[in-house]
Amino acid sequence: MRILDIRAVNRNASTKWCALLSCALLLSACSSPDDGGADEQAQVSETAQLYPIKEVGKWGYMNRDGHLAIAPKFDAAWPFSEGRAMVQSNGLLGYIDATGDFVVEPMYEDAWYFSNGLAPVRDDTQWSFIDRDGRTVVSGVFEIRPDDSEGSGVVTVELDRVRVDGRYGFKNANGQVVIDPKYDQAWYFVDGLARVQIDGLWGYIDRNGDMKIEPEFDVAWDFEDGIARVKVGDAFGYINSAGEYVWAPTS
């Protein structure tokens, strides 16, 4: 899935995008009914506990307990956002709800997560904004790239990455190195843990630099609500903050 970089767009384009997004949000707010808000909030809360998994070449979703919630039937799947998850079927992107049913049929070449009730989508010619029911709110938006952050975990910014002689560690806000640069690669702290790479494998450290989850994964993602996605070989799984599998790797 190709995502365009708004940071590469010139200042005028960025200003135009912000104005269009503000307009879209205003139109969405004006057109949204007041009733059903409680049901909508309940669904958003429910889908926050669903995570994409892969089995036998297809993608579905598990719940927080590691039980299958939506059967694997999609070519690709992404995390839920505001009660909707972007999935791919036959090369096109659409959105599903917590039951796995399509609320926006697969029809887009490119798309991104919902934020403030809107999602940017692109057909074969242009970008537009749609609401959670798939209605077009603003059409004909120029090239954009939504925020490239993943997930909604709490990012800890008081410790920043530092690189010394090709090795990564962490420094505090005063510039003092508090975790020695000894990792092949390192990422920021999210939900109290940072993923680090040693000898080609990924594990997790805490803010004291202690290894909390030993490096044993070929690929690892940030924690979100106590769960992190990992990859072992060609298989994907999920672990909790103790390093225990809540969904054993499947492919």
N, C-alpha and C positions, 0 to 999 in steps of 0.2 A: 504494500500500500504506500503510495508516494504522498508525502506531506510536504507542502511548500513552506518556505521559511519567511515569516513576516519580518524577521530582523534583517533580511536582505532587501526588503522593499524600502524605497526611499521615504523620507520624512513625510512628504505630501500624501503618499499612499497610506502610510500608517495613520495619519490624521483622518483621512477619508474612511478607513476601516473602522476606527473608533467611533466616528460619527454614525456610520451605518449600523454598527452594533448597538449603540445607544438608542438609535431609532427603532431597531428591531426589538430591543428590550421594552421600550415604551409601548410599541404596538402590541407586543405579547401581553403585557400587563393589562392594557386596556381591553383586550379581547378575551382574556381568561375569565371564566365564570368563577364566582366566589364559592359555589357549593362544591362538595366533593373534596375539599382541601384535606380533611382528616384522612380520607381513604388514600389520597395521593401520598401524604406523609407516611402512612403506614407501609405503603408499597416501597417507597424509597428506603425506609428503614430495613425492610425485609431483604431487598436486593443488595444492601450494603454487606450482607452476610453470605453472598454468593461469589464463587471464585471459578474462573475458567479452568477446565481440565481437558486432557486429551486421552482418548482411548481408541485403539484400533484405527488410527488415522483420522478420527473425527473429534470435534470439540463439543463439550457440554459444560455443565456447571455442578460444583459440589457446594454443600453448605459448610458452615464453620466447623461442624463435627466430623467432616470428612465423608459424609454420606452423599450419594448422588441425588441432585435436586432437579436437574434438567438433563435428559438423556443426550449423549453425544450424537449430533446429527448435522453439525455445521462444519464448513471447510476451515473456518477460523473464527475465533471468538476473543473478545476483549472484556475488561472488567466493567461492571455496572456503574453507571453514573446517573443520579437523579431518577432512579427507577427504570432506566433503559440500558440495554447492552448492545453494542455494535457487533454484528456477526456477518460473516461472509458466506454466501451460497451461490454456487455457479458463477463465481468471479465477481459478483456484485455485493454491495453492502446494504444492510438494513438494520432495523432495531427490534429487539424483543423485550417482553416484559418478564416479570418474575416467574410466570408459568411456562416460559419458553415459546409463547406464541408471538408471531410477528405483529407489531403495532405499526411498523413502517416496513413495507415489503422491500426486499432487496432490489434496488434500482439505481444505486449510486456507484460511480467509479471510485470515489474517495469520500471520506467522512471523518468525523472526530467526535469526541465525547460531548455530552450535554453539559451546559453550564448556565445557570440562571434561566433554566427552562428552554434554552435554545441550543441547537447543534449546527455547525457548518457542514454542508454536504455539497458534493460536486457531481454533476452529470457529465456528459461528454463535452460540454462547452464552457460551463461557468459554475461558480460557487453561489450558494444561497444559504439562508438560515431557515431551519424548520423548527416547529415546536414539538412537544413530546408526543403529539398525535399525528405527526407527519405533515401538518399544514405548513405551507410556505409562508413565512412572515416577511422576509425581504429576499428578493431575487436579484440575480445579476451582480453579486458581489465579486470584486476582483480577486486575484490570487492572494490567499492568506495561509498562514500556518498557525494553528492554535498553540497554546502553551505546551511545551514539550516535556513538562513534568509528568511523572507517572504516579498513579495512585493518589491517595489522600492522607498518607501517613504524616505524622508530625515531624517536621524537619528541624534538627538541632543545628543552629548556625553559630553557636558560641565557639565551636571547634571547627577550624577550617583546615582543608588539606594543605600539605606542604610537600614539596619534592626536593630531595637533596641527593645528588649523584645518581639520579635515575630511580630512587626509591621513594616511596610515599609514607608520610606520617601525618601528624596533626599538630597544629599550633592553636593557642588560645587568642583571645581578642587583643592581647598585648604583644602578640608576635612571638611569644615564647613557645618553643617546641615542647609539647607535653606528652606526645606519643612518638617514640623514636621512628624515623623513616627507615623501615625495614621491609615494607611490602612492595610486591611487584606492581600492584594497583590498589587503590582504595577509593571509596565513595563516601558521601556525607552520612552523618548519623541521622537515622530515621527511627522514631519510636525507641530511642535509646541504644540502637545497635548500628554499626557500620559494617558493610561488606568489604572484605579485603581479600587480595589474591596472593597466594604463596605457591611458588613452583607450579603455576598453571591451574591451581584449584582454589575455589572460593570458600571462605568461612566468614564468621562474624565476630567482631570485638565490641566490648563495651567502652564507655568513656574513659575508663582507667587504662585502656589498652590491653585488658585481659581477653584472651581468646575464649569466647562463650560458646561458640559452635565451631568445631574443628573444620579446617579446609578439606572438603571432600566432594565438592560440587563442581561440575564443569562450567556451569553458569549459575549465578544467583541474582535475585532481585531484592529490592528493599522490603522491609517488613511493613505491613499495614494492618492495624488492629490485631497485632500479635501473630500474624501469619505471613510467610514469605514463600514466593514461588522459586523453585530450584530446578535445575536440569542436570541429569546424570546420563551421559551418553546421548541417546536420542529421545530419552523419556523425560517427561515433566511431572513434578510432584509439588507438594506443599509441606512446609515444616512449621512447627510452632517455635516460640522464643526459647524453648529448651533444646531445640534441634531435633525434636521427635517428629516423625512423619504423621501428618493428619490425612494425607493422601499420598500413598506410595507412588513412586514414579511409574507412569504409564505412557505409552506412545501409540 
